[in-house]
Amino acid sequence: MNNKSTKHTKVLIIGSGPAGYTAAIYAARALLKPILVFGAEPGGQLTTTTDVENFPGFSKVIQGPWLMEEMKGQAAAVGTEMIQDHIGKVDLSKKPFVATSDNGQVYTADSIIISTGAQARWLNLDSETKFRGFGVSACATCDGFFFKDKEVAVVGGGNAAVEEAMFLTKFASKVHLIHRRNELRAEKLLQEKLKANKKIEIIWDSVVEEVLGTDEPKVVNGIKLKNVKNNKSSELKVDGL
C-alpha cells in the first residue's frame, strides 16, 4: 500500500540537465512554483563533460560540472523545488497529469515538461555487459584515470565520442577511435583537434563484434572488430573500451 501523499504543482519538470534547469528558471520567475525531479543522473551528461566550448556567453572554455552547479543554483534561488527522485511512469490521458516515481511517489501537475535528455549508448553485446565496470565504461571523465599508460578504444563518430577520445589522451598511451562510417559526424572544430592529436588513431568502417578478456582476473585485453565493407574480422589489443 502506498502511504506517500500526492504532490501537486502547476509545472512538473522531469530531468535536471541544461534544458530542465532552464525550464525551471523561467517557470519559477513566472511564479509558477515548479517542482523539478532530478532523475537518475542529476545535472545530465554535462556533469561528465570536462571542457565546454560552445555554451553561449562564454568565450573561454568552461567546465561542464561547474556549469550545471551554476544552473542548479540559479534555479533554486528563484524558487524551484528540487526533489531527488526518478519518474518511471507518466499518464497524460487527462488533467491533472500524473507522474509516478520508481519508489511510488505520485506527482500531479497542470503541465509537465519532459527534459530527460540523453544517456550513454551501449553496443548491446553480451561480452560488453560481462566486462562493464571491468574495462568497459561509458564515462571517460569517471574512469579515465584507470587507463593511465594503457591503450583504450572509443566507439562512435559524434561529438560525445570525439570528446571522450580526446579526454582519454590525458591518461592513455594510445586511443583508438572506432567508427562504422568513413567520416565523422562531430563538429568540424572537434574533428580538427582530434586528427591533430598524435595519440589518437581512427579506425574507419568498423564495428565492435566482441569484447575480449579474461575471467580471473576479470579484465579486458582486446576487442574483435569487423570491417563493414569487406566483412573481414580482426582483433585489437586494448585494455579498455
Summary of the structure (lengths in Angstrom):
residues: 241
radius of gyration: 21.2
end to end distance: 43.8
largest distance: 61.3
contacts: 729
relative contact order: 0.13
helix: 26%
strand: 32%
